[in-house]
Amino acid sequence: MRTRLPRIACHAIVVAILLHPLALRAQRVAATVPRDTIAARLRDLEGIHTPEGIEEVEQLDVNGSKQWISIRGLNRANPVLFVLHGGPGSALMGMMWSYQKPWEDFFTVVNWDQRGVGKSFSAADSGRLSATLNPEQLAEDAAVVAQHIRRKLGARKMVVMGFSYGTSIGTRLVQKHPEWFSAYVGVGQMSNENNEKIIYDEVVKRARARNDTAVMRQLDSIAPYPPTDRPPNYREMNMIRRYTALYDGNWYGKKNLSLYYALPAWGPDYTLEEAANVGPAMGWMGRNLVDGRNGERPRINDRFEIPVVILGGRYDLMTTYAGARGWFEKVTAPKKEFITFERSAHFLMFEEPGRFLMTLVNTILPLAGAGPTFERR
């Protein structure tokens, strides 16, 4: 007859194991392992080892600028998922190591660092590129990258997934070239609703409910918001979104995004210099798109010739759940579906990674159609 140890005894055994001299020695060694060694181990761990797989990082010439893409998947014959990062300028290639690996069982995943940001920042002529930054140019860049992917991988049609500001690029891209894509997926979907007012009103409501007088003083200092005589500027938009974090509007349950922005420095896909450039690059693109002479406010397409799936975090106050739902109701498409993530705000793939994977497999994969034209090994 098996004897079950009391819970406190089990806990004591676990503690004893953890305090074993070898475990302590391993902990001390781990504390002194250089960053490059850790990154190399992560690179090996996330590596694609299957002979039919693909793992490439490639620099492209895209409309007069050097830009980078990453292509990863266990089987080149899987459908292609083309990911458009948000921000603007918040590249995902440096942090994909923390969430993407399970996707690569089912899709060949392409990440793209847009013009002048992420891995593309170090060699960029920022002064020259500043004049080229506008939503239309980013969509034209995306089209060049998409055509390269189609030629390289033999993909008949791809799934395109926009995240946050990337949804403004994705909706333009599939409107212009619907024949290249089998489905559009929006994560943290932008909309044509007055999101800045939605955000401001909700933050004011929550600050008052908690009697956060310091926050209220800051919010009162920019009232009325959004301004009635001009679009909101980059500083104002950033300030509002810092406060949304306090009320679960960015990453549900976390009060800031320090973890999110730390990820590129830990992973294997960026050098430390490239990781250090993430913040400056994001600020550069954001200021040019919002405050600069190119500060066109993108209008989000709501008419599609392909299926549309929107993944929305219930607590999202960055692009706003309410705005995405309002926009979705106006969407016309051959098929459309809105899926709510009940324990998420804006960063769904980090907040509910298991559910995100299940959604990719159960909902998106059936829409992806056939894989590339070449045969499986």
Buried (B, 14 or more C-beta within 10 A) or exposed (E): EEEEEEEEEEEEEEEEEEEEEEEEEEEEEEEEEEEEEBBEEBBEEBEBEBEEBBBEBEEBEBBEBBBBBBBBBBBBBBBBBBBBBBBBBBBBBBBBBBBBBEBBEBBBBBBBBBBBBBBBBEEBEBEEBBEBBBBEBBBBBBBBBBEBBBEBBBBBBBBBBBBBBBBBBBBBBBBBBBEBBBBBBBBBBBBBBBBBBBBBEBBBEBBEEEEBEEBBEBBEEBEEBBEEEEBBBBEBBEBBBBBBBBBBBBBBEBEEBEEBBEBBBBBBBBBEEBBBBBEEBBBBBBBBBBBBEBBBEBEBBBEBEBBBBBBBBEBBBBBBBBBBBBBBEEBEBEEBBBBEBEEBBBBBBBBBBEBBBEBBBEBBBEBBBEBBEEEEE
